[in-house]
Amino acid sequence: MAERELIAVMPMSEVEPGALYARTIGELEVLVCRLDDGVHAVENRCTHGASRLEAGRFRNGEVTCPLHGARFSVRTGKAMCAPARVPIKVFEVVEEGGTLHIVKPAPPPPRQKFGPLG
């Protein structure tokens, strides 16, 4: 089994309850929040309109996309209402040495090719 690669995001002491924190780490756009059940990290990109979620409204564990109003659960990534149907990515969170880390996601599987044009 391959060892998980941790990516440092921010100090845990800076993650205040009920606030959203947007961080860019390399090519990853991460949105972090602390709820009553712990700290959560999701992709900071709406699956419907590709806009950043950081500027959206955040309440009851859901973030609303500022572009078209799609809502997502920060616990599960689930799209809670139209126009989004595809969930956002959820990152596994690890606290180590007072720093919030996410587990580096596996690369997406290669696309299958159909015919000579792919």
C-alpha positions as CSV (number, residue, x, y, z in Angstrom):
1,M,0.0,0.0,0.0
2,A,1.4,3.4,-1.0
3,E,1.9,5.9,1.8
4,R,-0.4,8.9,1.8
5,E,1.1,12.2,0.9
6,L,0.1,15.1,3.1
7,I,-0.1,18.6,1.9
8,A,0.1,21.4,4.5
9,V,-2.8,23.9,4.2
10,M,-2.8,26.2,7.2
11,P,-2.2,26.4,11.0
12,M,-5.1,24.7,12.9
13,S,-5.1,27.7,15.3
14,E,-6.3,29.9,12.4
15,V,-9.4,27.9,11.5
16,E,-12.2,29.6,13.3
17,P,-15.6,28.0,13.7
18,G,-18.2,29.0,11.0
19,A,-15.7,30.8,8.7
20,L,-14.5,29.7,5.2
21,Y,-10.8,29.8,4.2
22,A,-9.7,29.6,0.6
23,R,-6.2,28.3,-0.1
24,T,-4.4,27.6,-3.3
25,I,-1.7,24.9,-3.0
26,G,0.0,24.2,-6.3
27,E,-2.9,23.4,-8.7
28,L,-5.4,22.6,-5.9
29,E,-8.0,25.1,-4.9
30,V,-9.1,24.2,-1.3
31,L,-11.9,25.6,0.8
32,V,-11.6,24.9,4.6
33,C,-14.1,25.3,7.4
34,R,-14.6,24.2,11.0
35,L,-18.0,22.9,12.0
36,D,-19.2,21.4,15.3
37,D,-18.1,17.9,14.0
38,G,-14.6,19.0,13.0
39,V,-12.6,20.6,10.2
40,H,-13.6,19.9,6.6
41,A,-11.9,20.7,3.3
42,V,-13.4,20.6,-0.2
43,E,-12.5,21.8,-3.6
44,N,-13.1,25.6,-4.0
45,R,-14.8,25.2,-7.4
46,C,-18.5,24.8,-8.4
47,T,-19.1,21.8,-10.6
48,H,-21.8,23.6,-12.5
49,G,-20.3,27.0,-13.4
50,A,-16.6,26.5,-12.3
51,S,-16.8,29.6,-10.2
52,R,-15.0,29.8,-6.9
53,L,-17.2,29.0,-3.9
54,E,-15.2,31.1,-1.4
55,A,-17.4,34.2,-2.2
56,G,-20.6,32.3,-1.6
57,R,-22.8,32.3,1.4
58,F,-21.9,29.7,4.1
59,R,-24.4,28.4,6.6
60,N,-25.6,25.1,8.1
61,G,-22.6,23.3,6.7
62,E,-23.4,24.3,3.1
63,V,-21.7,26.7,0.8
64,T,-23.7,28.4,-2.0
65,C,-22.1,29.2,-5.3
66,P,-22.3,33.0,-5.9
67,L,-22.7,32.5,-9.7
68,H,-26.0,30.5,-10.0
69,G,-26.9,29.5,-6.4
70,A,-25.9,25.8,-6.4
71,R,-25.4,24.6,-2.8
72,F,-22.9,22.0,-1.7
73,S,-22.4,20.2,1.6
74,V,-18.9,20.8,3.0
75,R,-19.1,17.5,4.9
76,T,-19.9,15.2,1.9
77,G,-19.4,17.4,-1.2
78,K,-22.9,16.5,-2.3
79,A,-24.7,18.9,-4.6
80,M,-27.8,19.9,-2.6
81,C,-29.8,21.7,-5.3
82,A,-29.9,22.6,-8.9
83,P,-28.3,23.7,-11.1
84,A,-25.4,21.6,-9.9
85,R,-25.7,17.8,-10.0
86,V,-22.1,16.7,-9.7
87,P,-20.6,16.8,-6.2
88,I,-17.5,18.8,-5.3
89,K,-14.3,16.9,-4.2
90,V,-13.9,16.3,-0.5
91,F,-10.3,16.1,0.8
92,E,-9.3,13.9,3.8
93,V,-8.2,16.2,6.6
94,V,-5.3,15.3,8.9
95,E,-4.0,17.4,11.8
96,E,-0.3,17.0,12.5
97,G,2.0,19.2,14.6
98,G,-0.6,21.9,14.8
99,T,-1.0,22.2,11.1
100,L,-4.0,21.3,9.0
101,H,-3.1,18.9,6.1
102,I,-5.1,17.3,3.3
103,V,-4.3,14.0,1.8
104,K,-3.1,14.5,-1.7
105,P,-5.8,13.1,-4.0
106,A,-5.1,10.3,-6.4
107,P,-4.8,11.4,-10.0
108,P,-7.9,10.9,-12.1
109,P,-8.0,7.6,-14.1
110,P,-7.0,8.0,-17.7
111,R,-9.9,8.6,-20.1
112,Q,-11.0,5.7,-22.2
113,K,-10.5,6.2,-25.9
114,F,-13.3,5.4,-28.3
115,G,-12.3,5.2,-31.9
116,P,-9.4,7.0,-33.6
117,L,-10.4,10.5,-32.3
118,G,-10.6,9.5,-28.6
